[in-house]
Amino acid sequence: MQNTSIKDINNNFRFILLSDTHGYLNPNIFNLVQENDYVFHAGDIMDINIINNLQSACKNIFAVNGNNDSYNELVDIVEVNTPVGKVILTHGDKHYPDYHESLRDSFPGAFLIIYGHTHHHVIDMAKKPYIINPGAAGQTRTQGGASCVIITNGDNGLSIELKKFKTN
């Protein structure tokens, strides 16, 4: 597991959560990314240029290998210390079949766990740690359209928004 912190962040920030690009990032999702955003990619990237392009568009990117990736520069789990608490980023494939129970048992001290693999977007705020799967951000098994999740922290507190781009 890789442990890192966001040191230069204040109370106003935006996290873009994505997963399962499978070699293609939907341009609508890429266009959401702004220079002060932090991007979290939960694996199954399948083209490192996706990470490189996102890196040039945002403040920082955190990414992990998925079960279809084997990038030497990436690990399977990243722990990021943020102003709202510890965020765990993993692909999640090793937590089948009870993903949320297994993830919560594995990372009980986390504030938020981000995972992918299933291609189904889920925002589980039932109890801490909170769990989010942003769904598939590419073209493969998108369940009707590419999706991502945006977490914004500002003067009005924390907000979580699912963005889905329907397939034509």
C-alpha positions in Angstrom: 0.0 0.0 0.0 1.2 3.5 -0.9 0.5 6.2 1.7 0.4 9.8 0.7 -1.0 13.1 1.9 -2.5 16.1 0.2 -0.5 18.9 1.9 -1.3 21.9 -0.2 -5.1 21.6 0.0 -7.4 24.0 2.0 -11.0 23.4 2.9 -12.3 24.1 -0.6 -11.5 21.2 -3.0 -12.9 19.0 -5.6 -12.2 15.3 -6.1 -13.1 13.6 -9.4 -13.5 9.8 -8.9 -13.3 7.4 -11.9 -12.7 3.8 -12.7 -12.7 1.2 -15.5 -11.7 3.3 -18.5 -10.5 0.2 -20.2 -8.3 2.1 -22.6 -10.8 5.0 -23.3 -11.8 7.9 -21.2 -15.2 9.5 -22.1 -14.4 13.0 -23.3 -17.3 14.4 -21.3 -15.6 13.2 -18.2 -12.2 14.5 -19.2 -13.7 17.9 -19.8 -15.0 18.0 -16.2 -11.5 18.0 -14.9 -10.1 21.4 -13.8 -6.5 22.4 -12.9 -7.2 22.5 -9.2 -9.0 19.1 -9.0 -7.6 15.9 -7.5 -8.4 12.9 -9.7 -8.8 9.4 -8.2 -8.7 6.5 -10.8 -9.7 3.1 -9.3 -8.0 0.9 -11.9 -8.6 -1.0 -15.1 -6.9 1.9 -16.9 -5.5 -0.2 -19.8 -3.8 2.8 -21.4 -1.3 4.8 -19.3 -1.8 7.8 -21.6 -5.2 8.3 -19.8 -3.3 8.9 -16.6 -0.7 11.1 -18.3 -3.4 13.2 -19.9 -5.3 13.6 -16.7 -2.1 14.5 -14.8 -1.5 17.4 -17.2 -5.1 18.6 -16.7 -5.4 18.5 -12.9 -3.5 19.3 -9.7 -2.7 15.7 -8.8 -3.9 12.2 -9.7 -4.0 9.1 -7.6 -4.3 5.8 -9.5 -4.1 2.1 -8.8 -3.7 -1.0 -10.9 -6.9 -2.9 -11.7 -7.1 -6.6 -12.5 -6.4 -5.8 -16.2 -3.4 -3.5 -15.4 0.2 -4.2 -14.5 1.9 -0.8 -14.4 5.2 -0.8 -12.5 4.6 2.8 -11.4 1.2 2.0 -9.8 0.3 -0.1 -6.8 -2.9 -1.9 -5.8 -3.9 0.3 -2.9 -3.3 4.0 -2.2 -4.1 5.7 1.1 -4.5 9.4 0.8 -4.7 11.6 3.9 -7.1 14.5 3.1 -8.7 17.3 5.1 -11.9 15.2 5.5 -10.1 12.0 6.5 -8.3 9.0 5.1 -9.3 8.0 1.6 -8.5 4.5 0.4 -8.3 3.9 -3.4 -8.3 0.3 -4.7 -9.8 -1.6 -7.6 -11.8 -3.9 -5.4 -11.7 -7.1 -7.3 -10.2 -9.0 -4.4 -13.3 -8.1 -2.3 -15.9 -10.2 -4.2 -18.7 -11.1 -3.5 -19.5 -8.8 -0.5 -17.6 -5.8 -1.6 -18.8 -3.2 0.9 -18.6 -5.5 3.9 -15.1 -6.7 2.9 -13.8 -3.2 2.1 -15.1 -1.9 5.5 -13.5 -4.8 7.3 -10.2 -4.2 5.5 -10.1 -0.4 6.0 -12.1 0.4 9.2 -10.2 3.6 9.9 -10.9 5.2 6.5 -13.4 8.0 5.9 -14.0 7.0 2.3 -13.2 3.9 0.2 -13.2 4.3 -3.6 -13.3 1.2 -5.7 -14.2 0.1 -9.2 -14.2 -3.3 -11.0 -18.0 -3.9 -11.0 -18.8 -1.1 -13.5 -21.8 -0.2 -11.4 -21.9 3.2 -9.8 -22.7 3.1 -6.0 -22.7 5.8 -3.4 -23.0 4.0 0.0 -23.3 6.5 2.8 -25.1 4.1 5.2 -22.1 4.0 7.6 -18.5 4.9 7.8 -16.3 4.3 6.1 -18.3 5.6 3.2 -17.9 3.6 0.0 -18.2 4.9 -3.6 -17.8 3.1 -6.9 -18.0 5.7 -9.7 -18.9 3.2 -12.3 -17.2 2.9 -15.7 -15.7 6.0 -17.2 -15.0 4.5 -20.6 -17.0 2.6 -23.2 -17.0 -0.9 -21.7 -20.1 -2.1 -19.7 -21.1 1.4 -18.7 -24.7 0.5 -17.7 -26.2 3.0 -20.1 -23.4 5.6 -20.2 -20.0 6.6 -18.8 -20.0 7.9 -15.2 -17.9 9.5 -12.6 -18.4 11.0 -9.1 -17.5 14.5 -8.1 -16.9 15.3 -4.4 -16.8 19.0 -3.6 -16.0 20.6 -0.3 -16.8 24.3 0.0 -18.4 26.8 2.3 -21.6 24.8 2.3 -19.9 21.6 3.3 -19.3 18.3 1.5 -21.4 17.4 -1.6 -21.3 14.3 -3.7 -22.6 14.2 -7.3 -22.9 11.3 -9.8 -22.3 12.4 -13.4 -23.6 10.1 -16.0 -23.3 10.6 -19.8 -25.9 8.5 -21.7 -24.8 6.5 -24.7 -26.4 7.5 -27.9 
